[in-house]
Amino acid sequence: MKLIVGLGNPGAKYARNRHNIGFMALDQIAVDHGFGAWKSKHQGSVSEGRFGSDRAVLLKPETFMNNSGQSVQAAMKFYKIASEDVIVFHDEIDLAPGKVKCKTGGGHAGHNGLRSVHAHIGPDYERVRLGVGHPGHKDAVPGYVLRDFPKADDVWLDDVLRGISDGVPYLVAGDTAKFMNAVALRVNPPRSGTGTKGPAKKQNPVETERKSAQAPAEAAPKSPLQKLMERFR
């Protein structure tokens, strides 16, 4: 059994905050995979279900971000789950919006929710880091993560959440590579096929030189996510 935790703050006014992307991920998973109704347990909201033969519990701590570990610890004790079977989804300011990375163990990097989880269960759990971007200065971070995602972010945010939901059965099964591939297929879907091409046509060297001297061909239009990620390079 896996305990899948989404970090965030309870209440409608926080629902679309960048800090609540962990809650958003679990809501998407619960709907897409037919998990049970959310119930108040273990100082949080809990939903139970399966990914095939793999049983899992979804947990959204309602202790507020800084005390998330209390709820995680309580759920672990009740379900008799070890720390290595805990997966935590959380916002990550050190990743560009739309980027997703997985990590097991290590430090909390100043994230208050992870700091609390570390204090209660130790560092040996799996994290899924969901990029929300950085405001540019550390003093601006608290206000930045506690503000809502702007409407302009809806396209990439929806793709990331659906990709996570597509891939979570692989993550639960221990196949991180397939999980990441599922996310990538949503965020950067492959272009439609171009069909079978015949043998390459030989070009006249003079004609090739003449073409290279001309203005370069217009680049393919960038997606909203590509434009947004360039701002955080």
ABEGO torsion letter per residue (X at the ends): XBBBBBBEBBEAAAAABAAAAAAAAAAAAAAAAGBBBBBBBGGBBBBBBBBEABBBBBBBBAAEAAAAAAAAAAAAAAAGBBAAABBBBBBBAABBBGBBBBBBEEBAGGBAAAAAAAAAAEABBBBBBBBAEBAGBAAAAAAAAABBBBAAAAAAAAAAAAAAAAAAAAAAAGBAAAAAAAAAAAABBBBBBAEBBBBBBBBBAAAAAAAAABBBBBBBBBBAAAAAAAAAX
